[in-house]
Amino acid sequence: MIRIIYGIHTIQSILERNPQRLLDIYLSQSHKNRRLHKLIQQLDKKGLVIKMASRQWLDKKTDGAVHQGIIARVHELQFQEKDLLSLLAQQATPLLLILDSVIDPHNLGACLRCADAAGVHAVIVPRKRTAPLNATAQKVASGAAETVPLIRVTNLARTLRLLQIHKLWIVGTDDKNVDHDLYKSKLTGPLALIMGGENKGMRSLTRKYCDELISIPMAGTVFSLNVSVATGICLFEAVRQRNKK
C-alpha cells in the first residue's frame, strides 16, 4: 500500500531507517525553511529524485496541514497479526501498549510518540474502532510510526487471551472501580498496558481480560486526562520501575 507523508522529521526518519520505502518526494518551490537544506542534501546523497511543486499543490495533497514544504509518497510499513508472537519472542521482558478504541489520529500519533520514547516493543489496536495511521497521525508521531510496530488485530479479546497464555500481565486503566492507583502497581515484568478511547475508555469486554485495573491519581478539579498524556504517564512509570529493579 502507498500513502502520503509529510514534514521534515517524518521523512528524515524514513530516510535514516528505510530509504527504500521512499517513492516520490515533492518540495515546495517557494520554501524558506533552512532545516530543509540538510534533508535535501541527504536525499541527494541517496540518489533520490526531488520534484518541485507549488505550495498550493502541496496544501491540496495534505488537506491544508502544516507540511513544512515537503511531502513524499511511501510504501506503507505493515505488521500483521501473525507477527506478534515473533516480536514477543525477541524480548526477554516485553512491554506492549494496547489502544482500545482510540479514534482520533492526533491521539494515535501522540501515543505512538510516547511508545517510542518509552521503548515499547509493539502497539496493538483493534482493526475496527481505531484511528487510521494517516498523514496526520504520522506527523504527530514525529517519526515514531517508523520505529514502533503497529499491529491491527481482528479480535482484541482473543489477542489478550493469547498474551496471557504467553505470560504477559494485562494492566487496564480506568477512572473508576479499579484495584488501586498506578503507583501501587508492579510494572516490571512482561506487560501489556491498555489505554481506553477518548469517549468511553476501555470497552467492557476488554476490561474483563485485565489481570489488574489501575487509575492515575488526580489532585485537581479535572477528572480525566487526554489519552496520550495518560499513556505517557503510565508508560514512564513502567520505565522507572524497570530501570530501578
Contacts in CASP RR format, 6 or more apart in sequence:
PFRMAT RR
TARGET T0000
AUTHOR 0000-0000-0000
METHOD contacts of the structure
MODEL  1
MIRIIYGIHTIQSILERNPQRLLDIYLSQSHKNRRLHKLIQQLDKKGLVI
KMASRQWLDKKTDGAVHQGIIARVHELQFQEKDLLSLLAQQATPLLLILD
SVIDPHNLGACLRCADAAGVHAVIVPRKRTAPLNATAQKVASGAAETVPL
IRVTNLARTLRLLQIHKLWIVGTDDKNVDHDLYKSKLTGPLALIMGGENK
GMRSLTRKYCDELISIPMAGTVFSLNVSVATGICLFEAVRQRNKK
1 75 0 8 1.000
1 76 0 8 1.000
1 78 0 8 1.000
2 23 0 8 1.000
2 73 0 8 1.000
2 74 0 8 1.000
2 75 0 8 1.000
2 76 0 8 1.000
3 73 0 8 1.000
3 74 0 8 1.000
3 76 0 8 1.000
3 134 0 8 1.000
3 135 0 8 1.000
4 61 0 8 1.000
4 62 0 8 1.000
4 71 0 8 1.000
4 72 0 8 1.000
4 73 0 8 1.000
4 74 0 8 1.000
4 135 0 8 1.000
5 11 0 8 1.000
5 14 0 8 1.000
5 71 0 8 1.000
5 72 0 8 1.000
5 74 0 8 1.000
5 135 0 8 1.000
5 138 0 8 1.000
5 139 0 8 1.000
6 58 0 8 1.000
6 61 0 8 1.000
6 62 0 8 1.000
6 65 0 8 1.000
6 67 0 8 1.000
6 68 0 8 1.000
6 69 0 8 1.000
6 70 0 8 1.000
6 71 0 8 1.000
6 72 0 8 1.000
6 135 0 8 1.000
6 138 0 8 1.000
6 139 0 8 1.000
7 66 0 8 1.000
7 67 0 8 1.000
7 68 0 8 1.000
7 69 0 8 1.000
7 70 0 8 1.000
7 71 0 8 1.000
7 139 0 8 1.000
8 33 0 8 1.000
8 35 0 8 1.000
8 36 0 8 1.000
8 39 0 8 1.000
8 68 0 8 1.000
8 70 0 8 1.000
9 142 0 8 1.000
9 143 0 8 1.000
10 138 0 8 1.000
10 139 0 8 1.000
10 141 0 8 1.000
10 142 0 8 1.000
10 143 0 8 1.000
10 145 0 8 1.000
10 146 0 8 1.000
11 22 0 8 1.000
11 25 0 8 1.000
11 39 0 8 1.000
11 70 0 8 1.000
11 72 0 8 1.000
12 39 0 8 1.000
12 42 0 8 1.000
12 143 0 8 1.000
13 142 0 8 1.000
13 143 0 8 1.000
13 146 0 8 1.000
13 147 0 8 1.000
14 21 0 8 1.000
14 22 0 8 1.000
14 72 0 8 1.000
14 74 0 8 1.000
14 143 0 8 1.000
14 146 0 8 1.000
15 22 0 8 1.000
15 39 0 8 1.000
15 42 0 8 1.000
15 43 0 8 1.000
15 46 0 8 1.000
17 146 0 8 1.000
17 147 0 8 1.000
18 77 0 8 1.000
18 146 0 8 1.000
19 46 0 8 1.000
19 48 0 8 1.000
20 75 0 8 1.000
21 74 0 8 1.000
21 75 0 8 1.000
21 77 0 8 1.000
22 48 0 8 1.000
22 72 0 8 1.000
22 73 0 8 1.000
22 74 0 8 1.000
23 72 0 8 1.000
23 73 0 8 1.000
23 74 0 8 1.000
23 75 0 8 1.000
24 49 0 8 1.000
24 51 0 8 1.000
24 72 0 8 1.000
24 73 0 8 1.000
25 43 0 8 1.000
25 48 0 8 1.000
25 49 0 8 1.000
25 50 0 8 1.000
25 51 0 8 1.000
25 70 0 8 1.000
25 71 0 8 1.000
25 72 0 8 1.000
26 50 0 8 1.000
26 51 0 8 1.000
26 52 0 8 1.000
26 53 0 8 1.000
26 57 0 8 1.000
26 58 0 8 1.000
26 61 0 8 1.000
26 70 0 8 1.000
26 71 0 8 1.000
26 72 0 8 1.000
27 36 0 8 1.000
27 40 0 8 1.000
27 50 0 8 1.000
27 51 0 8 1.000
27 52 0 8 1.000
27 53 0 8 1.000
27 69 0 8 1.000
27 70 0 8 1.000
28 52 0 8 1.000
28 53 0 8 1.000
28 54 0 8 1.000
28 55 0 8 1.000
28 58 0 8 1.000
28 69 0 8 1.000
28 70 0 8 1.000
29 52 0 8 1.000
29 53 0 8 1.000
29 54 0 8 1.000
29 55 0 8 1.000
30 54 0 8 1.000
30 55 0 8 1.000
31 69 0 8 1.000
31 70 0 8 1.000
33 68 0 8 1.000
33 69 0 8 1.000
35 68 0 8 1.000
36 68 0 8 1.000
36 69 0 8 1.000
36 70 0 8 1.000
39 70 0 8 1.000
40 50 0 8 1.000
43 50 0 8 1.000
44 50 0 8 1.000
55 69 0 8 1.000
58 67 0 8 1.000
58 69 0 8 1.000
58 70 0 8 1.000
58 71 0 8 1.000
59 67 0 8 1.000
61 71 0 8 1.000
62 71 0 8 1.000
62 135 0 8 1.000
65 135 0 8 1.000
65 136 0 8 1.000
65 139 0 8 1.000
66 139 0 8 1.000
76 133 0 8 1.000
77 145 0 8 1.000
77 146 0 8 1.000
79 87 0 8 1.000
79 122 0 8 1.000
79 149 0 8 1.000
79 150 0 8 1.000
79 151 0 8 1.000
80 151 0 8 1.000
81 151 0 8 1.000
81 152 0 8 1.000
81 153 0 8 1.000
81 154 0 8 1.000
81 159 0 8 1.000
83 149 0 8 1.000
83 151 0 8 1.000
84 122 0 8 1.000
84 124 0 8 1.000
84 151 0 8 1.000
84 153 0 8 1.000
84 159 0 8 1.000
84 162 0 8 1.000
85 162 0 8 1.000
85 166 0 8 1.000
87 94 0 8 1.000
87 121 0 8 1.000
87 122 0 8 1.000
87 149 0 8 1.000
87 151 0 8 1.000
88 94 0 8 1.000
88 121 0 8 1.000
88 166 0 8 1.000
88 168 0 8 1.000
90 121 0 8 1.000
91 121 0 8 1.000
93 188 0 8 1.000
93 189 0 8 1.000
93 190 0 8 1.000
93 191 0 8 1.000
93 242 0 8 1.000
94 121 0 8 1.000
94 122 0 8 1.000
94 168 0 8 1.000
94 190 0 8 1.000
94 191 0 8 1.000
94 192 0 8 1.000
95 118 0 8 1.000
95 119 0 8 1.000
95 120 0 8 1.000
95 121 0 8 1.000
95 190 0 8 1.000
95 191 0 8 1.000
95 193 0 8 1.000
95 235 0 8 1.000
95 238 0 8 1.000
95 242 0 8 1.000
96 120 0 8 1.000
96 121 0 8 1.000
96 122 0 8 1.000
96 123 0 8 1.000
96 124 0 8 1.000
96 163 0 8 1.000
96 168 0 8 1.000
96 191 0 8 1.000
96 192 0 8 1.000
96 193 0 8 1.000
97 111 0 8 1.000
97 114 0 8 1.000
97 115 0 8 1.000
97 120 0 8 1.000
97 122 0 8 1.000
97 123 0 8 1.000
97 124 0 8 1.000
97 192 0 8 1.000
97 193 0 8 1.000
97 195 0 8 1.000
97 231 0 8 1.000
97 235 0 8 1.000
98 123 0 8 1.000
98 124 0 8 1.000
98 125 0 8 1.000
98 156 0 8 1.000
98 160 0 8 1.000
98 192 0 8 1.000
98 193 0 8 1.000
98 194 0 8 1.000
98 195 0 8 1.000
99 108 0 8 1.000
99 111 0 8 1.000
99 123 0 8 1.000
99 124 0 8 1.000
99 125 0 8 1.000
99 130 0 8 1.000
99 194 0 8 1.000
99 195 0 8 1.000
99 196 0 8 1.000
99 197 0 8 1.000
99 227 0 8 1.000
100 125 0 8 1.000
100 126 0 8 1.000
100 156 0 8 1.000
100 194 0 8 1.000
100 195 0 8 1.000
100 196 0 8 1.000
100 197 0 8 1.000
100 201 0 8 1.000
100 202 0 8 1.000
100 203 0 8 1.000
100 206 0 8 1.000
101 126 0 8 1.000
101 129 0 8 1.000
101 130 0 8 1.000
101 196 0 8 1.000
101 197 0 8 1.000
101 198 0 8 1.000
101 199 0 8 1.000
101 200 0 8 1.000
101 201 0 8 1.000
101 202 0 8 1.000
101 203 0 8 1.000
102 108 0 8 1.000
102 111 0 8 1.000
102 125 0 8 1.000
102 130 0 8 1.000
102 131 0 8 1.000
102 195 0 8 1.000
102 196 0 8 1.000
102 197 0 8 1.000
102 198 0 8 1.000
102 227 0 8 1.000
103 129 0 8 1.000
103 130 0 8 1.000
103 131 0 8 1.000
103 197 0 8 1.000
103 198 0 8 1.000
103 199 0 8 1.000
104 131 0 8 1.000
104 198 0 8 1.000
105 131 0 8 1.000
105 132 0 8 1.000
105 133 0 8 1.000
105 134 0 8 1.000
105 136 0 8 1.000
105 137 0 8 1.000
105 140 0 8 1.000
106 136 0 8 1.000
106 137 0 8 1.000
106 140 0 8 1.000
107 131 0 8 1.000
107 198 0 8 1.000
107 226 0 8 1.000
107 227 0 8 1.000
107 228 0 8 1.000
108 125 0 8 1.000
108 130 0 8 1.000
108 131 0 8 1.000
108 133 0 8 1.000
108 137 0 8 1.000
108 140 0 8 1.000
108 141 0 8 1.000
109 137 0 8 1.000
109 138 0 8 1.000
109 140 0 8 1.000
109 141 0 8 1.000
109 144 0 8 1.000
109 145 0 8 1.000
109 228 0 8 1.000
110 140 0 8 1.000
110 141 0 8 1.000
110 228 0 8 1.000
110 231 0 8 1.000
111 123 0 8 1.000
111 195 0 8 1.000
111 227 0 8 1.000
111 228 0 8 1.000
111 231 0 8 1.000
112 123 0 8 1.000
112 137 0 8 1.000
112 141 0 8 1.000
112 144 0 8 1.000
112 145 0 8 1.000
112 148 0 8 1.000
112 150 0 8 1.000
113 140 0 8 1.000
113 141 0 8 1.000
113 142 0 8 1.000
113 143 0 8 1.000
113 144 0 8 1.000
113 228 0 8 1.000
114 228 0 8 1.000
114 231 0 8 1.000
114 232 0 8 1.000
114 235 0 8 1.000
115 123 0 8 1.000
115 144 0 8 1.000
115 148 0 8 1.000
115 231 0 8 1.000
115 235 0 8 1.000
116 141 0 8 1.000
116 143 0 8 1.000
116 144 0 8 1.000
116 147 0 8 1.000
116 148 0 8 1.000
117 144 0 8 1.000
117 235 0 8 1.000
118 232 0 8 1.000
118 235 0 8 1.000
118 236 0 8 1.000
118 238 0 8 1.000
118 239 0 8 1.000
119 148 0 8 1.000
119 239 0 8 1.000
120 148 0 8 1.000
120 235 0 8 1.000
121 149 0 8 1.000
122 148 0 8 1.000
122 149 0 8 1.000
122 150 0 8 1.000
122 151 0 8 1.000
123 148 0 8 1.000
123 149 0 8 1.000
123 150 0 8 1.000
123 151 0 8 1.000
124 151 0 8 1.000
124 152 0 8 1.000
124 153 0 8 1.000
124 156 0 8 1.000
124 159 0 8 1.000
124 192 0 8 1.000
125 150 0 8 1.000
125 151 0 8 1.000
125 152 0 8 1.000
125 153 0 8 1.000
126 152 0 8 1.000
126 153 0 8 1.000
126 154 0 8 1.000
126 155 0 8 1.000
126 156 0 8 1.000
127 152 0 8 1.000
127 153 0 8 1.000
127 154 0 8 1.000
130 152 0 8 1.000
131 137 0 8 1.000
133 145 0 8 1.000
133 150 0 8 1.000
137 145 0 8 1.000
138 145 0 8 1.000
153 159 0 8 1.000
156 205 0 8 1.000
156 206 0 8 1.000
157 205 0 8 1.000
157 206 0 8 1.000
157 208 0 8 1.000
157 209 0 8 1.000
160 170 0 8 1.000
160 192 0 8 1.000
160 206 0 8 1.000
160 209 0 8 1.000
161 209 0 8 1.000
163 170 0 8 1.000
163 192 0 8 1.000
164 170 0 8 1.000
164 209 0 8 1.000
164 211 0 8 1.000
166 190 0 8 1.000
167 190 0 8 1.000
168 190 0 8 1.000
168 191 0 8 1.000
168 192 0 8 1.000
169 189 0 8 1.000
169 190 0 8 1.000
169 191 0 8 1.000
169 192 0 8 1.000
169 211 0 8 1.000
169 212 0 8 1.000
170 192 0 8 1.000
170 194 0 8 1.000
170 209 0 8 1.000
170 210 0 8 1.000
170 211 0 8 1.000
170 212 0 8 1.000
171 185 0 8 1.000
171 187 0 8 1.000
171 191 0 8 1.000
171 192 0 8 1.000
171 193 0 8 1.000
171 194 0 8 1.000
171 210 0 8 1.000
171 211 0 8 1.000
171 212 0 8 1.000
171 213 0 8 1.000
171 214 0 8 1.000
172 193 0 8 1.000
172 194 0 8 1.000
172 195 0 8 1.000
172 202 0 8 1.000
172 207 0 8 1.000
172 210 0 8 1.000
172 212 0 8 1.000
172 213 0 8 1.000
172 214 0 8 1.000
173 182 0 8 1.000
173 193 0 8 1.000
173 194 0 8 1.000
173 195 0 8 1.000
173 196 0 8 1.000
173 202 0 8 1.000
173 213 0 8 1.000
173 214 0 8 1.000
173 215 0 8 1.000
173 216 0 8 1.000
173 230 0 8 1.000
173 234 0 8 1.000
174 201 0 8 1.000
174 202 0 8 1.000
174 207 0 8 1.000
174 213 0 8 1.000
174 214 0 8 1.000
174 215 0 8 1.000
175 215 0 8 1.000
175 223 0 8 1.000
175 224 0 8 1.000
176 215 0 8 1.000
177 213 0 8 1.000
178 213 0 8 1.000
178 214 0 8 1.000
178 215 0 8 1.000
179 185 0 8 1.000
179 212 0 8 1.000
179 213 0 8 1.000
179 214 0 8 1.000
180 214 0 8 1.000
180 215 0 8 1.000
181 214 0 8 1.000
181 215 0 8 1.000
181 216 0 8 1.000
181 217 0 8 1.000
182 214 0 8 1.000
182 215 0 8 1.000
182 216 0 8 1.000
182 217 0 8 1.000
182 233 0 8 1.000
182 234 0 8 1.000
182 237 0 8 1.000
183 217 0 8 1.000
183 237 0 8 1.000
184 214 0 8 1.000
185 212 0 8 1.000
185 214 0 8 1.000
185 237 0 8 1.000
186 241 0 8 1.000
187 193 0 8 1.000
187 237 0 8 1.000
187 238 0 8 1.000
187 241 0 8 1.000
187 242 0 8 1.000
188 238 0 8 1.000
188 241 0 8 1.000
188 242 0 8 1.000
188 245 0 8 1.000
189 242 0 8 1.000
191 238 0 8 1.000
193 231 0 8 1.000
193 234 0 8 1.000
193 235 0 8 1.000
193 238 0 8 1.000
194 202 0 8 1.000
194 206 0 8 1.000
194 210 0 8 1.000
195 202 0 8 1.000
195 227 0 8 1.000
195 230 0 8 1.000
195 231 0 8 1.000
195 234 0 8 1.000
196 202 0 8 1.000
196 206 0 8 1.000
196 227 0 8 1.000
197 227 0 8 1.000
198 226 0 8 1.000
198 227 0 8 1.000
202 210 0 8 1.000
207 213 0 8 1.000
214 234 0 8 1.000
216 225 0 8 1.000
216 230 0 8 1.000
216 233 0 8 1.000
216 234 0 8 1.000
218 224 0 8 1.000
218 225 0 8 1.000
224 230 0 8 1.000
225 233 0 8 1.000
END
